[in-house]
Each structure stands twice: as C-alpha cells, then as structure tokens.
Amino acid sequence: MKEDKKILGISEDWLIKNKSIFTASEISGQPELWSDTWKRLFHVKNDLSLFMKNILSEDNLDIVLTGAGSSAFIGEALESYFKRYTSKSTRAVHSTDIVSSPEDYLYKERPTLLISFARSGNSPESVGAVDIANQVCNKVYHLIITCNERGKLASQPKKDNTFCFVLPPASNDKSLAMTGSFTAMLLSGILIARLNEINVLKSKVEILSSAGEYIINHHAPRIREIASLNFNRAVFLGSGPLKAIAREAHLKVQELSDGKVVGKHDSYLGFRHGPKAVIDNNSLIVYHLCNDEYARRYEYDLIKEIHERRDGIFRLGIGKAGDEKEFVDEMIELPGIEVLDETMLAVCSIVPSQILGFYKSINVGLHPDEPSVSGNISRVVKGVTIYPYYSNVESL
C-alpha cells in the first residue's frame, strides 16, 4: 500500500489534485536548498572572487542591486550589507524604475556594478535594465544571479564584464509565488558580499537550515490555524533589512490569496506616521523581530501599544522571544538565530509568512500554484513593452 506522504501536513495526493504541490514542496524544500546554494557558490568562489576583486578596485564604484517584484526586495534587504562588506556606494533600485527612468538611477561617468536578481531571467524589465545600463554607463559590469540557466539573462553573451551565477535547479520555482527562489537568491547575495569568508559562513548557513526545518516541522500546524482566522487585511512590520522581508511577506499573502487579503508593510517607526490607520478588527498583524537590541526597543514600544489597544484580530511574532512575548497571541521562536546578523536572519524570517500565505490560499478556496483566478498576475510578467532608449543627458 502506498504511503500517504504529507507535505506541510497535507496529503501529497491532495496537493497534486488541488494544484498546490509545487508551492508546498518549494516552501518545505528551502532548508536543503540553502545548503546547496552554499555548496554551489563555494564551487565557483575562485572565479567569482577574481571577477569581484577587479571591480571592487575601481575608484568611485557604484553598486546597484536590481530586480523586479520580489527580486527587487532582495536588493532592499542586501543594500546595507553590501555597503558594509564592500565599503562601496550601494543602492537598491527596482529594474522597473531603471527601465522607465534610467537617467534618474544610473550614472554615466561612474563605473557601475549592476547586480541583477531574477528567478526566470525572462522578465522584460530584468533584461531591459541590463541593456539600458550598457547604453547609459561608460563603464558597467554585470553580476547576474538567477535561478534559470535557460533564461534570457543567463544566456547573455559571455563577456569579460559579466559573470552569471546560476543557483541550484530546485530554486527555479514552478509555482506563481516566489519562495525558494527568493530565499536562495537572498542567501547568495549575502555570501557574495562576504565571499572571502564563505568557509566561516558555512556554519551560519547550517543554523539557517536548522531554523527553517524547525519552522516547517513544529510551527506549520499552528500557522495553519492562524490562516483560518477571518482576516482580510495583513500588516507586516520589520526593522532594517527585515523591512524588506515584511514587504515580501505582504506580497506573498496578497498574491496567494488573489487579493482577498490586502497586505501592508512598514517599519515599526514608520508605521506610526499614518499607515497605522489601516488596522481594523479584521487585521492580522505580523511582527518580524530583529536581533539588534537597540532596534528592539522601538519594536517593543509599538507591539506593547498595539496590544494595549487590542488592535487587530490576531498578533503574531517571528524571531527571538523577548519581553514582547507577553504582548502577542503567538510567538514563532527560531532556535539558534540569535547569532545571526539581521540580513542573514531575513532568510529564515520570511518562511512563516510564506506558509501563512500558502494556507490562506487554500482556506479561501484557491490553488496556491495558480492562485490568480482572473490571470491578472502570472509567473513571468507579460504585456510589458520595452521601448528603445535614447539618452538626452550628457552626464549625471
């Protein structure tokens, strides 16, 4: 008799029948994927180190982290990290902004390293940003980080100014919503920023994988219960790099529920300046908690205030438990994560929100692999025309 295999607590047969198998498998497969990502980067570290060394020796180098949608949020999470570990000017700029207003974001006279994050590598803006950078910048280098070895970005002509890192095949999500692709590309960016320390970082990746396994094996049932609550708004908050994770989390729940749950994200302090008006009695509030004790003071104040006001239908905390624990309805504690810096913590901090979006999708009667009933959103963006670019500015 065939064993009734379960993924995220649901029968594999049911998942296949209800077009949910890819999303479930891709979420649950992330801990192994993170280990494989480290191995693949370790394999190419010498060639990549040589490529990066020559670029980082450039005076006045401008590093631009780019992507579209979830891939752009990766750049937002990594911006401060690259500044810190390369000592170079670094900016996160969405490829959608580069394509529409290139001269606002690219500098003609400054050498530029464009780091492109792309799951498929086929999004019009991803390819367009690379082409436009080649036109605008007098000297430009490209580091392409993609999950699809057959995508247009990975198929760019081999040149001395270009390096393409293709993640393990399992990172190339088949489902609509990015899950494993997001965390694997984020992790690869962390490792590349500290490529000379990749041996030391192996132990950190092992902690990440253990934390991910713990979330999936121990917290998924409770997250499933939370997803069944009658909320139609979800607010995600984070500090520093975790603000980008809050942004990705709000998109995951919104995408997977096909807009039946409207998402909102912000920093803890920023949320006070108007956006807090979005909270009503049908709002889920999710706190992505950082490890930095200074920032935690601001997180604590808002969490306590929201508790005292009894705002929202449910309040969920994710991270190292502190005094905030008494002010949330549920705390998802991640073992061992207190030794991780904020950006590395981001890799596993997103997982509970991915699981939440998955279960909410099923709860509202959708198929997580294909949640968009109207077809308004798709795995690879369609309908975008990239127009010829003609510069009318001599120098920026």
RAHUPE-V386067 format. One line per field, one symbol per residue. ss: DSSP state (@ for helix, = for strand, . for the rest). phi: phi as a letter, one per 30 degrees, with the letter a starting at -180 (. if undefined). burial: b if it has 9 or more other ideal C-beta (glycine too) atoms within 8 Angstrom, else e. A space follows every 10 residues. Layout:
BEGIN
ss=???
phi=???
burial=???
END
This chain:
BEGIN
ss=.....==..= =@@@@@@... @@@@@@@@.@ @@@@@@@@@@ @@@@@@@@@@ @@@@@@.... .=====...@ @@@@@@@@@@ @@@@@@..== ==..@@@@@@ .@@@...... .=======.. ...@@@@@@@ @@@@@@...= ======.... .......... .=====..@@ @........@ @@@@@@@@@@ @@@.@@@@@@ @@@@@@@@@@ @@@@@@@@@@ @@@@@@@... ..=====... @@@@@@@@@@ @@@@@@.... .=====.@@@ @...@@@@.. ..======.. ..@@@@@@@@ @@@@@@@@@. ...=====.. ..@@@@@..= ==....@@@. .@@@@@@@@. @@@@@@@@@@ @@@....@@@ .......... .......... ......
phi=.ddddbbhib eedddddchb dddddddddd eddddddedd dddceddddd ddeddddddi dccccblcie dddddddced ddedcchbeb bcbddddddd beddbccdcc dbcccccadd icdedddddd ddedddddbb cbcccbcbdc ddddceedbd cbbcccdeed ddecddddbd dddddddddd dddbedcddd dedddddedd ddddeddcce eddddddddd cbbbcbbach eddddddddd ddddddchid cccbbadddd ddcjeddddb dccccccdcc cdddddddde dddddddddh didabccbkd dbddedccda bcdcdiddcc ddddeeecdd eedddedddd eddciccedb ddddidbbec ecicccdecb dcbdac
burial=eeeeeebbeb ebebbbeebb bbbbbbbbbb bbbbbbbbeb bbebbeebbe bbeebbebee bbbbbbbbbb bbbbbbbbbb bbbeebebeb bbbbbbbbbe ebbebbebeb bbbbbbbbbb bbbbbbbbbb bbbebbbeeb bbbbbbbbee bbbbebeeee ebbbbebbeb bbbebbbbbb bbbbbbbbbb bbbbbeebee bbebbbbbbb bbbbbbeebb ebbbebbebe bebbbbbbbb bbbbbbbbbb bbbbbbbbee bebbbbbbee beeebeebbe eebbbbbbbb bbeebbebbb bbbbebbeee ebbbbbbbbb eeebbebbeb bbebebbeeb ebbbbbbbbb bbbbbbbbbb bbebebbbbe bbeeeeeeee beeeebeebe eeeeee
END
